[in-house]
Amino acid sequence: MNIWFLVSTIGSPTLWMLASIILLVVYAQMREFYWKGNERSRHVMKKFMAVFLVSLIVAFGATYMLKEVVNIPRPCAPCPADGCNPYCPADNSFPSGHTATAFVLFTSLFIVLGRKRYLPVFAVPVLVGTARVMLGVHTWLDITGGAVLALAVVSVVWYFERKYFKAAG
C-alpha cells in the first residue's frame, strides 16, 4: 500500500465526520463517569469538542461549496480513463478537503490547549497536504487553500466561543 495514501487518510473528511459521532459518545460517557471530580479536564474537553465539531461542519460545507463555485479540475484523471490515477476522486480540486480537515483537527487542539509547545503537531496536517500532492490529486494551491480555510474557520469559531459562550463554560 502507498505510504502517501495512508498519511492522506489522516485527513479524510468522511473519517472525521464518523469519528465525531464516536467522540460525542465517548465525551458523554467520560463526563458522566470519569470527569465528575475533575472540572479542568472536563472543561478543556468540552471546549475542544465545541470548537472542533462546529469548525469541522463549517469547513466541510465551505470546502464542498468552494469546490463547486471555483470549479478547478484536479491535476489527475479518475479511473476508468487512460493514464488514470487510482487515488483521484471525480470532484473538483480546490480547496483540499483532506488538508482542511487535518488543519481543523490540529488547530482546534492547539488553540484550546493554548500552549506553544504543541506547535510541532502541525507537522501532521502539513504531511497530509504533502501526501495529497504526492498522490497527484491536488496542487500546492489546493493544499494552501484548504489550510487557510481551516485556520480561518477555527479562528472565527474560537472567537465566537470565547466572546459569546464563555459565561456558559
trRosetta pair geometry for C-beta under 8 A, 3 or more apart (Angstrom, degrees):
i j d omega theta_ij theta_ji phi_ij phi_ji
1 5 6.3 -106 170 66 91 126
1 6 6.4 87 127 -49 118 107
2 5 4.1 84 78 -1 102 109
2 6 7.2 -174 96 -8 57 80
2 87 7.6 -71 58 -61 154 135
2 135 7.2 106 132 -105 147 93
3 6 5.6 -52 -154 35 39 113
3 7 6.4 37 150 -17 69 104
4 7 5.6 -51 -146 38 35 111
4 8 6.1 42 152 -24 65 108
4 131 4.3 166 -165 -149 77 83
4 134 4.4 -131 -126 96 149 123
4 135 5.1 -174 125 -59 125 86
5 8 5.5 -54 -147 36 30 117
5 9 6.6 43 151 -33 62 99
5 87 6.2 -135 -100 -105 104 129
5 131 7.4 176 -61 177 16 117
5 135 6.4 102 -77 -99 69 127
6 9 5.7 -45 -156 18 33 118
7 10 6.1 -36 -175 5 43 114
7 127 5.4 -98 -173 145 128 104
7 128 6.2 -157 150 -97 84 51
7 130 7.7 -30 125 76 143 89
7 131 4.0 -170 92 -77 111 148
8 11 6.4 -69 -172 41 47 100
8 12 7.5 76 135 -58 70 82
8 87 7.7 71 68 -165 167 132
8 98 5.7 -11 -170 -174 80 159
8 128 6.1 111 -120 -153 40 70
8 131 4.0 -150 -61 122 81 127
8 132 5.7 121 -120 -69 111 67
8 135 6.1 0 -55 -24 153 144
9 12 5.2 -12 -159 -28 52 118
9 15 6.7 89 176 -37 77 157
10 102 6.0 58 115 -104 95 115
10 124 6.5 -112 144 178 153 103
10 127 7.8 35 47 92 145 104
10 128 5.3 -116 74 -90 105 114
11 16 7.9 -28 -165 -24 34 128
11 97 7.8 150 143 116 102 59
11 98 3.5 90 106 179 117 75
11 99 6.0 19 -174 -68 159 25
11 100 7.8 114 -175 51 116 45
11 101 4.7 134 -172 73 74 103
11 102 3.6 -53 -100 -41 105 107
11 125 6.8 97 -88 -128 120 72
11 128 3.9 103 -29 -172 130 144
11 129 7.8 81 -39 -52 167 55
11 132 7.8 -57 65 -48 142 117
12 15 3.7 76 83 5 113 113
12 16 6.7 163 88 -8 62 84
12 98 6.2 -10 -79 -114 37 91
12 101 6.9 -71 85 85 17 160
13 16 6.1 -65 -148 43 31 103
13 17 6.2 34 156 -23 68 105
13 60 5.7 128 -159 -117 125 98
13 63 7.4 -148 -85 69 148 153
13 97 4.8 -47 -33 158 131 116
13 98 6.9 -107 -26 -83 80 47
13 100 7.8 14 -79 75 109 99
13 101 4.7 -155 -84 -66 67 142
14 17 5.8 -52 -145 33 31 111
14 18 6.5 25 157 -11 64 106
15 18 6.1 -65 -157 41 28 106
15 19 6.0 25 151 -19 67 113
16 19 5.1 -48 -132 42 38 115
16 20 6.2 54 158 -34 63 96
16 56 6.1 -137 134 -144 120 134
16 101 5.3 170 22 -172 149 122
16 104 7.9 123 149 77 161 120
16 105 6.6 -119 -124 -66 141 121
17 20 5.7 -45 -155 20 29 117
17 21 7.6 32 148 -18 56 95
17 56 7.2 172 -87 153 64 124
17 60 6.9 74 -76 -103 113 155
18 21 6.0 -49 -164 26 40 111
18 22 7.0 34 144 -11 66 104
19 22 5.4 -55 -154 40 43 113
19 23 6.1 49 147 -25 71 103
20 23 5.3 -48 -143 35 34 116
20 24 6.5 39 155 -22 64 100
20 52 7.7 -169 -114 125 102 105
20 53 5.7 120 -155 -112 124 91
20 56 6.3 -166 -78 86 142 160
21 24 5.8 -51 -154 31 31 112
21 25 6.8 28 150 -15 63 104
22 25 5.8 -56 -152 37 35 110
22 26 6.2 32 152 -17 68 108
23 26 5.7 -55 -142 41 31 110
23 27 6.0 36 155 -24 66 106
23 49 6.6 178 142 -118 115 98
23 52 7.9 -62 131 99 163 138
23 53 7.8 -162 89 -72 131 107
24 27 5.6 -51 -144 34 28 114
24 28 6.5 30 156 -19 62 104
24 49 7.2 116 -95 -158 65 127
24 53 7.6 65 -70 -91 104 144
25 28 5.8 -54 -151 34 30 111
25 29 6.5 26 153 -14 64 108
26 29 5.8 -59 -149 40 32 109
26 30 6.0 29 156 -17 69 110
27 30 5.8 -57 -141 40 28 108
27 31 6.0 31 158 -24 64 109
27 45 6.2 175 -128 152 99 119
27 46 7.8 123 -167 -89 125 56
27 49 5.5 43 -100 -84 160 152
28 31 5.8 -53 -145 33 26 113
28 32 6.4 22 157 -16 61 110
29 32 5.9 -61 -149 38 29 108
29 33 6.1 -18 170 18 67 114
29 34 7.8 49 127 -1 70 104
30 33 6.8 -78 -132 55 22 81
30 34 4.6 -40 -157 40 67 123
30 35 5.7 54 146 -14 81 108
30 42 8.0 -178 124 -104 97 79
30 45 7.1 -76 99 149 138 170
31 34 7.6 -7 -38 50 12 80
31 35 5.4 -38 -121 49 40 122
31 42 6.0 94 -120 -134 79 109
31 45 7.8 -152 -73 92 90 133
31 46 8.0 77 -96 -72 123 98
32 36 7.6 6 167 -63 25 96
33 36 7.2 -51 -176 -26 12 106
34 38 7.5 -34 138 34 73 123
35 38 4.9 -92 -145 63 65 93
35 39 7.6 112 170 -83 96 25
35 41 5.5 -138 -121 89 109 106
35 42 3.9 129 162 -70 141 103
35 45 7.4 -118 -79 31 158 139
38 41 4.4 10 135 27 118 115
38 42 6.2 137 97 -19 73 92
39 42 5.6 -62 -145 42 33 112
39 43 5.9 35 158 -25 69 109
40 43 5.8 -56 -146 34 26 111
40 44 6.5 23 157 -16 63 107
41 44 5.9 -56 -146 37 30 109
41 45 6.2 26 157 -15 65 110
42 45 5.9 -59 -146 41 27 108
42 46 6.1 31 154 -23 64 109
43 46 5.7 -54 -146 35 28 114
43 47 6.5 27 155 -17 63 105
43 169 6.3 84 -150 172 96 101
44 47 5.9 -55 -150 36 30 110
44 48 6.3 30 152 -18 65 107
44 112 6.4 118 -165 154 76 109
44 113 7.3 52 -161 -95 121 61
45 48 5.6 -53 -145 38 32 112
45 49 6.2 33 156 -20 66 106
46 49 5.9 -53 -145 36 27 110
46 50 6.4 25 156 -17 62 108
46 169 6.8 157 105 -137 128 91
47 50 5.9 -58 -148 37 29 109
47 51 6.1 19 160 -10 67 111
47 112 4.9 156 114 -140 110 115
47 161 6.9 110 -149 162 84 140
47 169 6.6 31 -75 -130 95 137
48 51 6.1 -62 -143 43 27 103
48 52 5.6 19 164 -14 67 117
48 108 6.1 101 -154 151 72 103
48 109 6.7 34 -135 -100 118 53
48 112 4.5 -176 -82 86 76 174
49 52 6.0 -59 -134 44 22 107
49 53 5.8 13 171 -12 63 116
50 53 6.5 -61 -137 40 18 102
50 54 6.2 8 169 -6 59 115
50 161 6.0 130 118 -120 124 129
50 165 7.4 -145 166 116 158 160
51 54 6.5 -65 -144 43 21 102
51 55 5.9 16 162 -15 62 119
51 108 4.8 163 112 -141 107 98
51 111 6.8 -140 166 83 159 119
51 112 5.8 -170 34 -63 147 114
51 154 6.6 58 171 -151 104 82
51 157 5.4 131 -145 122 69 118
51 158 5.7 33 -129 -83 125 74
51 161 5.8 -58 -80 -31 90 163
52 55 5.9 -65 -143 43 22 108
52 56 5.9 24 160 -24 64 110
52 104 6.9 110 -147 149 65 92
52 105 6.6 45 -140 -118 111 51
52 108 4.0 103 -83 168 80 166
52 109 7.8 43 -80 -48 119 64
53 56 5.7 -51 -141 33 28 113
53 57 6.5 24 160 -15 62 105
54 57 6.0 -58 -151 37 30 108
54 58 6.2 23 156 -13 66 110
54 157 5.0 158 100 -140 117 132
54 161 8.0 169 43 -64 148 112
55 58 5.9 -59 -143 42 30 107
55 59 5.8 25 161 -15 68 112
55 104 4.8 173 128 -154 113 107
55 107 7.7 -134 164 83 161 110
55 108 5.9 -166 43 -74 148 116
55 150 7.5 70 168 -157 113 70
55 153 5.1 124 -150 129 84 105
55 154 4.6 32 -130 -91 148 68
55 157 4.7 -118 -70 13 89 159
56 59 6.0 -57 -139 42 24 106
56 60 6.0 31 157 -26 62 109
56 101 7.0 49 -135 -132 88 77
56 104 5.3 134 -86 139 65 148
56 105 7.7 48 -85 -66 108 71
57 60 5.7 -52 -145 33 26 115
57 61 6.5 21 158 -13 61 107
58 61 6.0 -60 -152 40 29 107
58 62 6.1 24 155 -16 66 112
58 153 5.0 173 101 -155 118 123
58 157 6.9 -175 22 -63 146 120
59 62 5.7 -56 -139 42 30 110
59 63 6.0 37 159 -27 66 106
59 100 5.0 -178 172 159 119 115
59 101 7.0 163 112 -82 130 51
59 104 5.0 -137 19 -72 161 137
59 149 6.2 121 -139 134 91 102
59 150 5.4 39 -127 -103 144 69
59 153 4.6 -164 -70 51 91 170
59 154 7.9 2 -52 -43 128 77
60 63 6.0 -54 -149 31 23 112
60 64 6.8 8 159 -6 59 108
60 97 7.4 55 -128 -149 59 107
60 100 8.0 166 -77 111 42 126
60 101 7.4 50 -81 -87 82 96
61 64 6.3 -66 -150 42 28 100
61 65 6.1 27 156 -19 67 112
62 65 5.6 -57 -142 39 30 112
62 66 6.1 29 159 -18 66 108
62 149 6.0 -178 114 -170 128 122
62 153 6.7 -161 22 -78 150 131
63 66 6.0 -59 -149 38 25 107
63 67 6.4 31 152 -25 62 105
63 95 5.8 -97 -131 67 82 96
63 96 8.0 -55 -146 98 121 24
63 97 4.6 110 158 -99 150 83
63 100 5.1 -161 -81 46 130 163
63 146 6.9 36 -116 -119 115 85
63 149 6.6 124 -79 127 79 158
64 67 5.4 -42 -145 28 37 118
64 68 6.8 33 156 -14 62 102
64 97 7.3 35 -60 -90 74 127
65 68 6.1 -62 -159 38 32 106
65 69 6.1 20 152 -12 69 113
66 69 5.6 -60 -134 45 34 105
66 70 5.3 17 173 -6 74 115
66 94 6.6 -89 139 123 106 77
66 95 5.7 18 100 4 142 91
66 145 7.5 -170 143 163 150 126
66 149 7.3 -110 -4 -100 159 147
67 70 6.8 -51 -121 45 17 97
67 71 7.7 83 161 -76 45 39
67 91 5.8 14 168 159 143 115
67 92 4.2 157 -174 65 85 109
67 93 7.5 157 -132 47 90 23
67 94 6.7 165 -105 78 58 47
67 95 7.4 -102 -65 30 77 50
67 97 7.7 -22 -52 -48 133 107
68 71 6.8 8 178 -67 28 81
68 92 7.0 171 -72 15 32 139
70 92 7.0 159 79 146 86 146
70 94 4.9 -74 105 86 146 116
70 95 8.0 78 27 -30 155 65
71 92 5.6 -109 -130 -112 35 149
72 92 5.8 103 59 -177 52 106
72 93 4.8 -75 102 56 94 103
72 94 4.2 45 39 5 129 115
72 142 7.5 -153 91 -81 135 100
73 92 6.4 -83 -97 -130 33 72
73 93 6.2 46 129 -11 20 114
74 78 7.6 77 57 -41 144 89
74 88 5.9 147 124 -156 152 103
74 89 7.2 153 -62 64 155 70
74 91 7.8 88 -41 85 117 48
74 92 7.0 -179 -41 -161 77 30
74 93 4.3 151 -89 -73 56 104
74 137 5.9 -33 -159 -163 126 60
74 138 7.3 -62 -138 -81 86 45
75 93 6.9 77 -14 -109 71 151
75 136 6.3 -119 97 -179 102 70
75 137 7.3 161 52 -156 84 12
75 138 7.1 84 19 -170 109 5
75 139 5.6 110 -34 -57 134 91
76 84 7.7 76 163 -164 92 51
76 85 3.9 -39 -175 18 131 144
76 87 7.6 -5 126 76 170 79
76 88 3.8 -140 108 -98 125 133
76 136 4.8 100 -76 132 123 98
76 137 5.5 -51 15 -99 138 52
77 81 4.4 -106 156 86 121 138
77 82 7.4 -6 110 71 161 52
77 83 6.0 76 41 93 136 81
77 84 4.8 -99 103 -110 95 61
77 85 6.2 125 57 6 55 84
77 88 6.3 97 84 93 23 167
78 81 6.6 82 78 6 48 121
78 84 6.2 -2 134 -152 20 110
78 85 7.1 -53 -96 58 35 78
78 88 4.3 -142 -86 107 62 103
78 89 6.5 -33 -95 139 125 13
78 90 4.7 -50 -7 -82 171 70
79 84 3.8 122 -84 138 67 149
79 85 7.2 -135 -37 65 87 32
79 86 5.7 11 -19 -101 137 55
79 88 7.1 128 -10 55 70 100
80 84 6.2 -120 -146 -22 26 162
81 84 4.3 120 56 -73 77 107
84 88 6.7 -131 -176 41 78 130
85 88 3.8 89 77 -25 105 115
85 135 7.4 113 173 158 128 78
85 136 5.3 -140 -123 92 152 123
85 137 6.7 -168 119 -75 144 80
87 135 4.5 -85 107 179 157 121
87 136 7.1 115 66 57 116 86
87 137 5.5 -102 118 -49 100 126
88 136 7.2 -49 -72 102 102 93
88 137 5.3 -176 -105 -107 62 94
89 137 6.8 67 13 -158 80 128
93 96 7.7 -19 175 -74 64 67
93 137 7.7 -177 -122 157 91 62
93 138 5.9 150 -164 -118 97 66
93 139 6.8 48 162 9 139 90
93 142 5.0 -86 156 -92 92 138
94 141 6.7 -32 -103 119 118 99
94 142 4.9 -124 -96 -107 65 80
94 145 5.4 38 -160 57 91 166
95 99 7.3 -101 157 65 95 113
95 100 6.0 88 116 -50 119 122
95 142 5.7 150 -149 -163 44 61
95 145 3.4 -139 -108 116 106 108
95 146 4.1 162 156 -64 107 64
95 148 7.9 -126 -125 51 149 87
95 149 5.4 164 65 -8 168 141
96 99 3.8 54 98 17 122 112
96 100 6.3 168 94 -15 64 84
96 129 6.4 121 86 -122 159 81
96 132 5.4 94 -142 130 139 170
96 138 4.9 19 -88 -121 116 157
96 142 4.5 94 -43 145 92 95
96 143 5.1 14 4 -94 146 47
96 145 6.8 126 10 70 74 89
96 146 3.6 -70 62 -31 79 146
97 100 5.5 -54 -142 38 33 112
97 101 6.1 34 158 -21 66 106
97 146 6.6 -126 -51 -121 14 124
98 101 5.9 -56 -149 36 27 111
98 102 6.4 23 155 -15 63 108
98 128 5.7 -148 144 165 100 111
98 129 7.6 167 100 -85 95 49
98 131 7.9 -90 130 79 144 106
98 132 5.5 163 65 -73 133 128
98 146 7.2 6 63 -170 52 163
99 102 5.9 -56 -146 39 31 109
99 103 6.2 26 157 -14 66 109
99 125 6.5 94 -157 -178 64 92
99 128 5.8 164 -100 108 57 103
99 129 4.1 57 -110 -89 119 91
99 132 6.2 -84 -45 7 102 149
99 138 7.6 -168 -18 137 125 174
99 142 7.5 136 18 129 139 78
99 143 5.0 153 -77 -143 164 65
99 146 3.4 102 80 99 108 140
99 147 5.5 -61 154 -52 115 75
99 150 7.3 -137 128 -11 70 135
100 103 5.9 -61 -147 42 28 108
100 104 6.3 34 153 -25 65 105
100 146 3.8 -111 -45 -166 80 87
100 147 7.2 -131 -88 -62 53 27
100 149 5.2 -26 -116 81 117 116
100 150 4.4 171 -154 -55 62 106
101 104 5.6 -51 -148 31 30 113
101 105 6.6 30 155 -18 63 104
101 150 7.4 -124 -31 -98 13 132
102 105 5.9 -53 -152 34 32 111
102 106 6.4 10 161 -1 67 111
102 124 6.5 -146 -174 124 115 88
102 125 3.6 158 127 -115 108 85
102 128 4.0 154 -38 40 167 161
102 129 7.3 -137 59 -37 138 78
102 150 7.8 -47 69 -105 52 173
103 106 6.2 -63 -136 49 30 97
103 107 5.4 29 166 -19 69 115
103 125 4.5 113 -71 -168 62 158
103 146 6.8 150 11 135 129 83
103 147 5.0 146 -68 -130 156 61
103 150 3.4 119 92 94 116 152
103 151 6.2 -62 163 -48 130 72
103 154 7.7 -133 136 -11 84 134
104 107 6.1 -58 -134 42 20 106
104 108 6.1 24 162 -22 59 111
104 150 4.6 -116 -54 -149 71 108
104 153 6.7 -24 -104 82 102 123
104 154 5.9 171 -133 -60 61 113
105 108 6.1 -64 -155 33 21 110
105 109 6.7 18 153 -15 61 107
105 125 7.5 166 57 -72 93 114
106 109 5.5 -47 -146 36 37 114
106 110 6.1 37 155 -19 66 107
106 121 5.3 -170 -153 129 113 106
106 122 5.9 146 137 -96 139 56
106 124 5.9 165 -75 66 145 113
106 125 5.1 -134 26 -25 139 118
107 110 5.6 -55 -143 40 32 111
107 111 5.9 25 162 -16 68 111
107 125 8.0 -5 -30 -14 84 161
107 150 6.2 154 9 142 142 101
107 151 5.9 -172 -105 -106 156 60
107 154 4.3 144 114 60 127 171
107 155 8.0 -63 166 -45 134 71
108 111 6.2 -58 -137 40 24 104
108 112 6.1 15 166 -11 62 113
108 154 5.7 -129 -67 -133 70 124
109 112 6.4 -67 -146 41 21 102
109 113 6.0 8 165 -7 63 116
109 118 6.9 -136 128 167 98 143
109 121 6.6 -71 93 115 132 159
110 113 6.3 -65 -142 44 22 102
110 114 7.9 105 158 -63 50 26
110 118 5.2 -173 -115 108 76 120
110 119 7.1 77 -135 -91 127 45
110 121 6.5 -166 -70 62 102 123
110 122 7.2 12 -59 -57 150 96
111 114 6.8 24 178 -72 32 66
111 154 6.3 165 1 154 150 116
111 155 7.8 -164 -103 -92 154 54
111 158 5.2 -76 153 -99 145 150
112 158 8.0 -140 -66 -115 69 110
113 118 5.5 69 88 -12 140 160
115 118 5.3 90 79 -3 87 102
116 119 5.5 -4 -174 -28 60 116
118 121 5.3 -15 175 1 79 120
119 122 6.2 -33 -180 6 55 112
120 123 5.8 -7 177 -12 67 112
121 124 6.0 -24 176 8 64 113
122 125 6.0 -47 -157 40 59 101
122 126 6.1 62 146 -20 75 106
123 126 5.6 -62 -149 43 33 115
123 127 6.1 38 153 -24 68 106
124 127 5.7 -54 -150 34 29 111
124 128 6.6 32 151 -22 63 101
125 128 5.2 -45 -145 31 41 117
125 129 6.5 43 155 -17 67 100
125 147 7.0 128 141 -110 122 97
125 150 7.9 -135 -162 87 152 160
126 129 5.8 -53 -153 38 32 111
126 130 6.3 34 149 -19 65 107
127 130 5.4 -53 -143 39 34 113
127 131 6.2 41 154 -26 66 103
128 131 5.6 -51 -151 31 30 115
128 132 6.8 33 150 -21 61 101
129 132 5.7 -51 -154 29 35 112
129 133 6.8 29 150 -13 65 102
129 138 7.7 -89 -160 91 67 145
129 143 3.8 99 -167 -154 112 117
129 146 6.8 -180 -104 70 107 125
129 147 6.4 -16 -75 -53 149 113
130 133 5.7 -56 -154 38 36 109
130 134 6.1 34 150 -19 70 109
130 143 7.6 70 -59 -136 37 156
131 134 5.5 -55 -141 41 32 112
131 135 6.2 33 156 -20 66 105
132 135 5.9 -52 -146 36 28 110
132 137 5.6 -84 -169 69 76 98
132 138 4.2 15 141 25 111 127
132 142 7.3 -114 127 102 133 120
132 143 6.2 163 69 -86 124 103
133 136 7.6 42 173 -72 35 27
133 138 5.6 -73 -77 80 58 86
133 139 6.9 60 -115 -144 94 19
133 140 6.2 30 -100 -70 139 65
133 143 6.1 -41 -47 -41 108 139
135 138 7.9 47 64 17 94 81
138 142 3.9 -125 -163 80 103 140
138 143 5.7 114 131 -50 133 83
139 142 5.0 108 51 2 67 100
139 143 7.3 -130 100 -2 40 88
140 143 5.4 -52 -148 37 39 114
140 144 6.1 41 153 -20 69 105
141 144 5.8 -54 -145 38 30 111
141 145 6.2 34 154 -22 63 108
142 145 5.7 -57 -150 36 28 114
142 146 6.5 28 153 -18 64 105
143 146 5.9 -54 -150 35 30 110
143 147 6.4 27 153 -16 64 108
144 147 5.8 -57 -146 39 31 110
144 148 6.1 27 158 -16 67 109
145 148 6.0 -55 -141 39 27 107
145 149 6.1 31 158 -21 62 109
146 149 5.7 -55 -146 36 27 114
146 150 6.4 25 157 -17 63 108
147 150 5.9 -58 -150 37 29 109
147 151 6.3 26 156 -17 65 108
148 151 5.8 -54 -143 39 30 110
148 152 6.2 30 157 -18 65 109
149 152 5.9 -62 -150 38 25 109
149 153 6.3 22 156 -18 64 110
150 153 5.8 -56 -143 37 29 109
150 154 6.2 23 162 -13 66 108
151 154 6.2 -57 -144 41 26 105
151 155 6.2 28 156 -21 62 112
152 155 5.8 -58 -147 37 27 113
152 156 6.4 23 158 -16 64 107
153 156 6.0 -59 -149 37 28 107
153 157 6.2 25 156 -15 65 109
154 157 5.7 -55 -143 41 31 110
154 158 6.0 34 156 -22 66 108
155 158 5.7 -54 -144 37 27 112
155 159 6.3 33 153 -24 62 105
156 159 5.5 -49 -149 31 32 116
156 160 6.6 25 156 -12 64 105
157 160 6.0 -59 -150 41 31 106
157 161 6.1 33 152 -23 66 108
158 161 5.5 -53 -144 36 30 114
158 162 6.2 26 158 -15 65 108
159 162 6.1 -62 -150 39 25 106
159 163 6.0 11 159 -9 64 116
160 163 5.8 -60 -133 45 29 104
160 164 5.5 -19 -176 22 69 116
160 165 7.3 50 137 -1 70 104
161 164 7.3 -68 -117 53 12 79
161 165 5.1 -48 -154 48 52 121
161 166 7.6 99 144 -58 57 67
162 165 7.6 -3 -30 53 10 77
162 166 5.7 33 -167 -62 42 110
163 166 7.1 -29 -135 -13 1 110
165 168 4.9 -54 -164 40 72 115
165 169 6.2 80 137 -36 84 95
166 169 5.8 -52 -154 22 34 114
